[in-house]
Amino acid sequence: MNNQADIGVVGLAVMGENLILNMESKGVTVACYNRTTRKVDDFINGRAAGKNIIGCHTVEALAGTLKRPRKVMCMIKAGAPVDAFIESVMPHLEAGDIIIDGGNANFVDTNRRVAAVARQGLHFVGAGISGGEEGALLGPSIMPGGAAAAWASVRPIFQKICAYTDDGEPCCDWVGEGGAGHFVKMVHNGIEYGDMQLISETYQMMKQGLGLSNAAMADVFAKWNNGPLNSYLIEITRDILGYRDENNEAVVDQILDTAGQKGTGKWTAINALDVGQPLTLIGEAVFARCLSALKDERTAAAGVLKGPQTVFEGDRTAMIDDLEQALYAAKIVSYAQGYQLMRAVAAEQGWDLNYGGIALMWRGGCIIRSAFLGRIKAAFDTDAGPVNLLLAPFFRQALETAQDGWRRVAGTAVQLGIPLPAIGAALAYYDGYRAERLPANLLQAQRDYFGAHTYERIDRPRGMFFHTNWTGRGGTTASSTYNR
């Protein structure tokens, strides 16, 4: 047993334990600590027995086992617990040592922590990690950012334990300064919310609208997983729909229809509002989870609020093909919106994000991994990449091919009374983005009418603002304007 560790990991929940075992399996000696020290003992005597893993009962003991520069990685709940841990470990570190937060932190907090830790002569790394339990154990996607001086020290470990693409590229590279790593992980999670909601809506359309059995739906998802929709989430949906318990009952049918969330999707939607980006699909995915949580209200409303009694009488096979197109088109929109958000925040923060490289990091290990991401990387490998992914030739053609089926799905869902908030939002965004003229002229006239908020004119240069005294009773004073 090595008595000096290459890295210390704090937090022995699912992700922490599995990352430690992953590291050890790659030849990394790991020291571990948990505030509840019984967990340390249970781990050392259980899954970690006989391995190069050192159990510690105090933060001081943990720091004492580490090679210099010390690297301490916390895998604990976001927010105040991370700040408390930083305060507790800093007295046991020295200049040049590295603190790593591998949890789902808000990137604004990571910005602050990078600066605060630097003032103490230490380096802080915010590393977004995706892949769940299996990814943590076998190879996740890792998105590190923060103090660039720390990258040379953490890179050997991170790129040993991360997933790799089929081409042998590591699904881990330096993202950028400050909270860039945690920001990119946040956007990843927002896209994950969107993907999961799109798949769930497609499932409901097949189950409620077309009356398909779980076995039939499992077959559909299995088929889709061999085509353009090939992805981890499509794959596990196939498995979930085909899974039966010891009583031969479909487990998915026994699960209460209320979805939980840990906040990263909400952060993504809030951040989009802060920077004025129309992240409509991911926003609807977050709100869909909120609506699902109103189970008691929905149960009561189901008895009194009436909807259409229409039954689908069309060609089921053709509608399943249309659903594939709708799901694919909406997925393109989800990623396009996510990348628009990354562009906007990168400009605001002064980050030079490698958008193609980000797609590469998501190709393996993470929850949204899919063949689709290779197309995104290819789009950004051309010059500076598209202003919007919808305009990249491959995606533009894909949307043109998909949109007839996409529209049929949306129309049929309305007729059947089946909610498709994310698929519908994606279609509305597509139609809005391609519209040369939107009705915002009327909206701006209304704002000017009641609040003297001014407007620009189509026959004058941009940046010139005008006000109309609509009633004849107002004055010439106008309000200031802003874009967010």
C-alpha positions in Angstrom: 0.0 0.0 0.0 1.4 3.4 -1.0 1.4 5.8 2.0 1.4 8.9 -0.2 -1.6 9.7 -2.4 -1.7 11.4 -5.8 -5.0 13.1 -5.0 -7.5 13.4 -2.1 -11.3 13.0 -2.7 -13.8 14.4 -0.2 -17.3 13.0 -0.3 -18.2 9.3 -0.4 -21.6 9.5 -2.1 -22.2 7.7 -5.4 -20.1 9.9 -7.6 -17.2 10.2 -5.1 -16.9 6.5 -4.4 -17.0 5.6 -8.1 -14.5 8.2 -9.1 -12.1 7.0 -6.5 -12.4 3.4 -7.7 -11.9 4.6 -11.3 -8.8 6.5 -10.3 -7.3 3.6 -8.4 -8.0 1.2 -11.3 -5.9 3.5 -13.5 -2.9 3.4 -11.1 -3.7 6.6 -9.1 -3.3 6.3 -5.3 -6.2 8.1 -3.7 -6.8 9.4 -0.2 -10.5 9.8 0.8 -12.4 11.6 3.6 -16.0 12.0 4.5 -17.5 14.2 7.2 -19.4 11.1 8.5 -16.3 9.1 9.2 -18.2 5.8 9.4 -18.6 6.1 5.7 -14.8 6.1 5.3 -14.4 3.0 7.3 -17.3 1.2 5.5 -15.7 2.1 2.1 -12.2 1.1 3.1 -13.4 -2.2 4.4 -15.9 -2.7 1.6 -15.5 -1.7 -2.0 -12.0 -0.3 -1.4 -10.6 -3.3 0.4 -7.1 -4.2 -0.8 -6.8 -1.3 -3.1 -4.4 1.7 -3.1 -6.9 3.9 -1.3 -6.1 5.6 2.0 -8.9 6.3 4.4 -8.7 9.5 6.5 -10.8 10.7 9.4 -9.9 14.4 9.3 -9.2 17.0 6.6 -5.8 17.5 8.2 -4.9 13.8 7.9 -6.1 13.9 4.3 -3.8 16.8 3.4 -0.9 15.1 5.2 -1.1 12.1 2.8 -0.9 14.1 -0.4 2.1 14.5 -2.8 2.9 18.2 -3.7 1.4 20.1 -5.2 -1.5 18.8 -3.2 -4.7 18.1 -5.1 -7.9 17.9 -3.1 -11.1 17.2 -4.9 -14.5 17.7 -3.3 -17.6 15.7 -4.4 -20.1 17.3 -2.1 -23.4 19.2 -2.3 -23.3 22.5 -4.2 -23.5 25.8 -2.4 -22.6 26.6 1.2 -21.1 23.1 1.9 -18.4 23.7 -0.8 -17.5 27.1 0.7 -17.3 25.5 4.2 -15.0 22.8 2.9 -12.7 25.3 1.2 -12.4 27.2 4.5 -11.7 24.0 6.4 -9.0 22.7 4.0 -7.1 25.9 3.2 -5.2 26.1 6.5 -3.7 22.7 5.7 -2.5 23.6 2.2 0.4 25.8 0.9 1.1 28.0 -2.1 0.6 26.2 -5.4 -1.7 23.5 -4.0 -5.0 22.8 -5.8 -8.6 22.6 -4.7 -11.0 20.9 -7.2 -14.8 21.1 -7.1 -16.2 18.2 -9.1 -19.8 18.7 -8.1 -22.6 20.6 -10.0 -21.7 24.1 -8.9 -23.2 27.3 -10.2 -20.5 28.8 -12.4 -21.0 32.2 -10.7 -20.0 30.6 -7.4 -17.0 29.0 -9.2 -15.9 32.4 -10.6 -15.9 33.8 -7.0 -14.1 30.8 -5.6 -11.3 30.9 -8.2 -10.6 34.5 -7.2 -10.9 34.0 -3.5 -8.6 30.9 -3.4 -6.1 32.7 -5.7 -5.7 35.4 -3.1 -4.4 32.7 -0.7 -1.8 31.6 -3.2 -3.8 28.5 -4.1 -5.4 27.3 -7.3 -9.1 26.4 -7.7 -10.5 24.2 -10.5 -14.2 23.8 -11.2 -14.6 20.5 -13.0 -18.0 19.6 -14.4 -18.3 15.8 -14.5 -21.0 13.9 -16.4 -21.8 10.2 -16.7 -23.7 9.3 -13.6 -22.7 6.3 -11.5 -21.5 4.2 -14.4 -19.6 7.0 -16.0 -17.8 7.9 -12.8 -16.6 4.3 -12.4 -15.7 3.5 -16.0 -15.0 6.9 -17.6 -17.0 10.1 -17.4 -16.9 13.3 -19.5 -14.9 15.9 -17.5 -15.1 19.7 -18.2 -12.4 21.5 -16.1 -11.9 25.2 -15.8 -10.6 27.7 -13.3 -6.9 28.5 -12.6 -5.1 27.6 -15.8 -1.8 27.0 -13.8 -3.4 24.0 -12.2 -4.1 22.2 -15.5 -0.7 20.6 -15.9 -1.0 19.0 -12.5 -4.6 17.7 -12.8 -4.5 16.8 -16.5 -2.7 13.4 -16.1 -5.3 12.2 -13.6 -8.3 13.6 -15.4 -7.3 12.2 -18.8 -6.5 8.8 -17.3 -10.0 8.4 -15.8 -12.2 10.1 -18.5 -14.0 8.5 -21.3 -12.5 8.3 -24.8 -14.1 8.6 -28.2 -13.9 5.8 -30.8 -11.1 7.8 -32.4 -9.1 7.7 -29.1 -9.7 11.4 -28.1 -10.1 12.1 -24.4 -13.5 13.4 -23.4 -11.7 15.9 -21.2 -9.8 19.1 -22.0 -9.3 22.5 -20.5 -12.4 24.6 -21.0 -11.3 28.0 -19.8 -10.8 30.4 -16.9 -13.0 31.1 -13.9 -16.3 29.1 -13.9 -16.0 28.1 -17.6 -15.9 24.4 -16.8 -18.9 24.4 -14.5 -20.8 26.7 -17.0 -20.3 24.2 -19.8 -21.4 21.4 -17.5 -24.5 23.5 -16.6 -25.4 23.9 -20.3 -24.8 20.2 -20.8 -27.3 19.5 -18.0 -29.8 21.9 -19.5 -29.6 20.1 -22.8 -29.9 16.8 -20.9 -33.2 18.2 -19.4 -34.3 19.0 -23.0 -33.4 15.6 -24.4 -35.2 13.8 -21.6 -38.3 15.8 -22.0 -38.4 15.4 -25.8 -38.0 11.6 -25.4 -40.8 11.6 -22.7 -43.1 13.6 -24.9 -42.5 11.1 -27.8 -43.2 8.2 -25.4 -46.5 9.8 -24.3 -47.5 10.4 -27.9 -46.9 6.7 -28.8 -48.5 5.4 -25.6 -51.5 7.7 -25.2 -51.9 8.8 -28.8 -51.1 5.7 -30.8 -51.9 3.1 -28.1 -48.6 1.3 -28.4 -47.5 -1.3 -25.8 -44.3 -1.0 -23.9 -42.8 -3.8 -25.9 -43.7 -2.1 -29.2 -42.2 1.2 -28.0 -39.0 -0.6 -26.9 -38.7 -1.9 -30.4 -39.2 1.6 -31.9 -36.5 3.1 -29.6 -34.2 0.1 -30.5 -34.7 0.9 -34.2 -34.1 4.6 -33.6 -30.9 3.9 -31.7 -29.4 2.4 -35.0 -30.0 5.7 -36.8 -29.4 9.4 -36.5 -30.9 9.4 -33.0 -28.3 7.0 -31.7 -27.5 8.1 -28.1 -27.3 7.0 -24.5 -30.7 8.3 -23.6 -32.4 6.6 -26.5 -30.6 3.4 -25.5 -31.7 3.5 -21.9 -35.2 4.4 -22.9 -35.3 1.2 -24.9 -34.1 -0.8 -21.9 -36.5 0.9 -19.5 -39.5 0.2 -21.7 -38.5 -3.5 -22.0 -37.8 -4.0 -18.3 -40.1 -6.2 -16.2 -39.8 -7.1 -12.5 -40.0 -10.4 -10.8 -43.8 -10.3 -11.1 -43.5 -9.7 -14.9 -44.8 -6.2 -14.4 -43.4 -3.2 -16.4 -41.6 -1.1 -13.8 -42.0 2.1 -15.8 -45.8 1.8 -15.4 -45.5 1.6 -11.6 -43.5 4.9 -11.3 -45.4 7.9 -10.1 -45.4 10.6 -12.8 -43.6 13.3 -10.8 -40.1 14.3 -11.9 -37.4 15.6 -9.6 -34.6 18.0 -10.3 -31.5 19.2 -8.6 -31.3 22.7 -10.1 -28.9 22.7 -13.0 -31.7 22.9 -15.6 -33.2 25.8 -13.6 -29.8 27.5 -13.5 -29.5 27.2 -17.3 -32.9 28.8 -17.9 -32.2 31.6 -15.4 -28.9 32.3 -16.9 -30.5 32.4 -20.4 -32.9 35.1 -19.1 -30.0 37.0 -17.5 -28.2 37.3 -20.9 -31.3 37.6 -23.1 -31.1 34.3 -24.9 -34.3 32.5 -26.0 -33.6 29.1 -24.4 -37.2 28.2 -24.9 -37.0 24.4 -25.2 -34.9 23.9 -22.1 -37.1 26.3 -20.2 -40.2 24.3 -21.1 -38.4 21.1 -20.0 -37.8 22.6 -16.6 -41.4 23.9 -16.3 -42.6 20.4 -17.4 -41.0 18.9 -14.4 -42.5 21.6 -12.2 -46.0 20.8 -13.7 -45.4 17.1 -13.1 -44.8 17.9 -9.4 -48.4 19.2 -9.1 -49.7 15.7 -9.0 -52.6 16.2 -6.7 -53.8 19.3 -8.5 -53.5 17.5 -11.9 -55.5 14.5 -10.5 -58.3 16.8 -9.4 -58.2 18.9 -12.6 -58.4 15.7 -14.7 -61.9 15.1 -13.4 -63.3 18.6 -14.3 -61.3 20.1 -17.2 -62.4 18.6 -20.5 -60.4 18.1 -23.6 -60.9 16.5 -27.0 -62.2 13.0 -27.2 -60.5 12.4 -30.6 -58.9 9.0 -31.2 -56.0 8.7 -33.6 -57.3 7.0 -36.8 -54.3 7.6 -39.1 -51.4 5.4 -40.2 -49.5 4.4 -37.0 -46.4 3.4 -38.9 -46.3 6.7 -40.7 -46.8 8.6 -37.4 -44.0 6.8 -35.7 -41.8 7.9 -38.6 -43.0 11.4 -38.1 -42.2 11.2 -34.4 -38.6 10.2 -35.3 -38.3 13.3 -37.4 -39.9 15.5 -34.8 -37.7 14.2 -32.1 -34.6 14.7 -34.3 -35.5 18.2 -35.4 -36.4 19.3 -31.8 -33.0 17.9 -30.6 -31.2 20.0 -33.2 -33.0 23.1 -31.8 -32.1 22.2 -28.3 -28.4 22.1 -29.0 -28.6 25.2 -31.2 -30.1 27.1 -28.3 -27.6 25.7 -25.8 -24.7 26.8 -28.1 -26.3 30.3 -28.5 -26.2 30.6 -24.7 -22.6 29.5 -24.5 -21.7 32.1 -27.1 -23.5 34.9 -25.2 -22.0 34.0 -21.8 -18.5 33.5 -23.2 -18.6 37.0 -24.7 -19.8 38.4 -21.4 -17.2 36.6 -19.3 -14.3 37.0 -21.8 -13.9 33.2 -22.3 -12.5 31.7 -25.5 -14.6 28.5 -25.6 -13.7 25.8 -28.1 -17.2 24.9 -29.3 -16.1 21.9 -31.4 -13.9 20.7 -28.6 -16.9 20.9 -26.2 -18.9 18.7 -28.6 -16.0 16.2 -28.6 -15.9 16.2 -24.7 -19.6 15.2 -24.8 -19.1 12.4 -27.3 -18.3 9.8 -24.6 -19.0 9.2 -21.0 -21.7 11.8 -20.4 -25.4 11.5 -20.3 -26.1 13.3 -23.6 -23.4 11.4 -25.5 -24.6 10.6 -29.0 -23.4 10.2 -32.6 -25.2 13.5 -33.3 -22.4 15.4 -31.5 -19.9 14.5 -34.2 -21.9 16.6 -36.6 -21.7 19.6 -34.2 -17.9 19.3 -34.0 -17.7 19.1 -37.8 -19.8 22.3 -38.0 -17.4 24.2 -35.7 -14.3 22.8 -37.4 -15.1 25.1 -40.4 -13.6 28.6 -39.8 -15.3 30.1 -36.7 -18.4 27.9 -37.0 -22.0 28.9 -37.7 -23.6 31.9 -35.9 -26.4 29.4 -35.1 -26.3 25.6 -35.6 -29.6 25.8 -37.5 -27.6 27.6 -40.2 -24.9 24.9 -40.6 -25.5 23.1 -43.9 -25.9 19.7 -42.4 -28.5 20.8 -39.8 -30.3 23.1 -42.2 -30.8 20.2 -44.5 -31.9 17.9 -41.7 -34.5 20.4 -40.5 -35.8 20.8 -44.1 -36.2 17.0 -44.3 -37.8 16.7 -40.9 -40.2 19.6 -40.7 -43.2 18.1 -42.5 -43.3 15.2 -40.1 -42.5 17.6 -37.2 -45.5 19.7 -38.1 -47.8 16.7 -38.5 -46.8 15.5 -35.0 -47.5 18.9 -33.4 -50.8 19.2 -35.2 -51.9 15.7 -34.3 -50.9 16.2 -30.6 -53.1 19.4 -30.4 -56.1 17.5 -31.9 -55.6 14.6 -29.4 -55.0 16.9 -26.4 -51.6 15.5 -25.7 -49.1 18.1 -24.4 -45.8 18.4 -26.3 -44.3 21.6 -24.6 -40.7 21.0 -25.7 -41.4 19.7 -29.2 -43.8 22.5 -29.7 -41.4 25.1 -28.3 -38.7 23.9 -30.6 -41.0 24.3 -33.6 -42.1 27.8 -32.5 -38.4 28.8 -32.1 -37.6 27.4 -35.6 -40.4 29.4 -37.1 -39.6 32.5 -35.1 -35.9 32.3 -36.0 -36.6 32.0 -39.7 -39.2 34.8 -39.7 -37.9 38.0 -41.3 -40.6 40.0 -39.5 -42.1 39.2 -36.1 -45.1 41.0 -34.5 -42.7 42.7 -32.0 -43.5 46.0 -33.8 -47.0 45.9 -32.3 -45.6 44.8 -29.0 -43.2 47.8 -29.0 -46.0 50.1 -30.0 -48.0 48.9 -27.0 -44.9 49.6 -24.7 -44.5 53.0 -26.2 -48.3 53.7 -25.8 -48.5 52.9 -22.1 -45.0 53.6 -20.9 -43.3 55.9 -23.5 -40.6 53.2 -24.0 -39.8 54.4 -27.6 -39.3 52.3 -30.7 -36.9 52.1 -33.7 -38.2 52.6 -37.2 -37.6 50.5 -40.4 -36.9 53.7 -42.4 -34.2 55.0 -40.0 -30.8 53.6 -38.9 -30.7 51.2 -36.0 -30.0 52.9 -32.7 -32.3 55.8 -33.3 -35.4 55.8 -31.0 -38.7 57.5 -31.4 -41.8 58.2 -29.3 -45.4 58.8 -30.4 -47.9 60.8 -28.3 -50.6 58.2 -29.1 -53.4 59.8 -27.1 -52.6 63.4 -27.6 -52.5 63.7 -23.8 -48.9 62.6 -23.3 -45.9 64.7 -23.4 -42.6 64.4 -25.2 -40.7 62.7 -22.4 -39.7 59.2 -23.2 -38.5 56.3 -21.0 -35.0 54.7 -21.4 -34.8 51.4 -23.2 -32.9 48.2 -22.6 -32.5 44.8 -24.3 -32.8 42.3 -21.4 
